[in-house]
Amino acid sequence: LIEILEGNERICMKMFRMEKSLLLSLCKDLEIKYGLKGSINLCLKEIIGMWMHILGHGCANRLARERFQHSCEIISRNFKIVLVKICLMAIAIIKQLNPDFKEIPEKINCICVDDGVYVSTSLSQEQQVPYIRRKGTLTQNIMMVCDFDMQFTFAYASWRGTPHDTNVL
């Protein structure tokens, strides 16, 4: 991992789907603001690097095990820990402009609602059925809303299939 972070920018982008400076900034933010820590056997950068690699390539724990030379249990446990911290980060970053918003006004103050973004996902056999698309691929639908300043005001990634736009409101 250190070799990648100190090496060529393209290799870091290929491995983690993120520029080195952004990856290091993410590590710093997760450590300082959200309390993510490394362990005796894994440094913080390696934990986040494993997480980014799994997400960026849609690979299973077994492939990450081969790549990073840690057990599936360690990879799975650390993946969940980072995911919780990233979700906390998302809650802190993505804010509703008006938390008292209850009904749809005649002119809604958003420029874009996108609910056609499908991201590949890896799930256990018993969890796959709701996420299977017509062509047999496993995907998760992500819905996002931007305001006129192109700031995300809403993002949700837990819907199975196609969520209805009114679920945003």
N, C-alpha and C positions, 0 to 999 in steps of 0.2 A: 504494500500500500504506500509506504513512504517513497519507494521507487517511482510509483505512478505520480504521486503528488509533487515530487521534485523533478520529474521528467517532462516529456513533451506534452503540451496542452491538448493535442489531438487525441492522445492515448487516454488522458483523463476524461475527455468528452466522450470517447467511445466506450469506456468502461463504466462511467457513472452518469452519463447523459447530462453533465453539468460542468461548467468551467471551474478550474481549480480555485479561483478567487471566490466564487459563489459557494463552492463546497466548503471551503475553510470558514467563510462567513456563516454558513448554516451551522457548522460545528460549534462555532463560538457562541452564536445566539442560543442554540439548544442547551449548551452547557451553562451559560450565564443566566439567561432569562427563564429557562424551563427546567433547570436542575438535572439535565441528562449527564450521567457520569460514565466513565469507563469502568472496567473491572480489573481484577488482578491479571487476568489472561488476555484481555482485549482493551486496546486504547479506544477512546471516544471516536477518533477518526475512522478506525476500522469498523466499529459498530455502525456508524452512519454510512460508511462506504459499502458495507454488506447490504444495508437497507436500500441504498440508491441502486446498487447493482441488481438486486432482485426486482425492484420496481421497473427500472429502466429496460431490463431485458425480459421481464415476465418469466423469469426462471424459477424453478421449483427449489425447495430447500436442499434436495439432494445435489443439484448442480452447484448451488452456493457452497455446500459442504466440500465438494471437490475443489472449487475455486479458492476458498478461503481456509481450508484445512481445519475446520471446526465441526463438531457434531451437529446433527440436525436439531437436537434439543437446544443447544446454545444459540444457533442461528434463529430458530423459531422464537425463543424467549426474547432475544435482543430485538428481533423484528417487531414484536408486539410492543416492547418498551418504547422504541423509537416512534412507532405509529401513534401511541398515546401522546407523546410529546409533540409530534407534528400536528395532531388534532387540536391540542391546546394552543399551539402557535396559530393555527387557522382561526380558531375562535377569537384570539386576540387581534388578528390582522383584519379579518373580514367582519365588518360591522354594519348593522342596519343603520340607515340614516335616521329613520324614525322608528324607535322601538314600540311606539304606541299604535303603529299601523295595523288596522283591523279590516278595512274594506277597500275594494278597488276604486280609486278615484276615476273620474272621466278621463283625465290625462295622467297616465302613470309616468313617473319621472325616471324612466330607464330607456336606454338607447338599444339595448340588445338583451334578448333572452335566448339562450342556446341550450336546447336539451337534446341535441343530436350527436353529442360527443360520446363515443363508445371507446372504452379503454379495455385492453386485454386483461384478463385476471386469471389467477391460478387458485383453484379451490379443491378441497377434498371431494371424493366421489359422491358422498351423501349430500353435499351442499351445492352441487353443480346445476341441478335441474332448472331453478329459476333464472339462471344466468346464461343458458344456452340460446344462441340466436338461430335464425333460420338455416344458416349454413353450417351449424354445428360448432361454431367457435364460442368460447366462454368470454363474455364481455360484461362490463358494468357501465350503465348509463350515468353520465355526470351532467347535472344541470347547473348553469351559471347565469348570473344576471349582472350587467354592468350599468352604471349610471352615465350621465352625459360627460363626466370627467374621465370616463373609461376606467373607473375604479370598480372592482368587484364588490357588489353589495350583498350577494348571495351565492353560495356554492354548496352543492350537496351531492354526495357520491354514493349514497347507500341504497338508492332505488334499484329494484330489480326490474328488468324490462324497460318499458317506456313510461316515465312518470307524466302525469297530466300537468300542464302549465299552472293550473290553479293550486297545485300543491305548494308552489313557491310562496303564495300569499297566505 
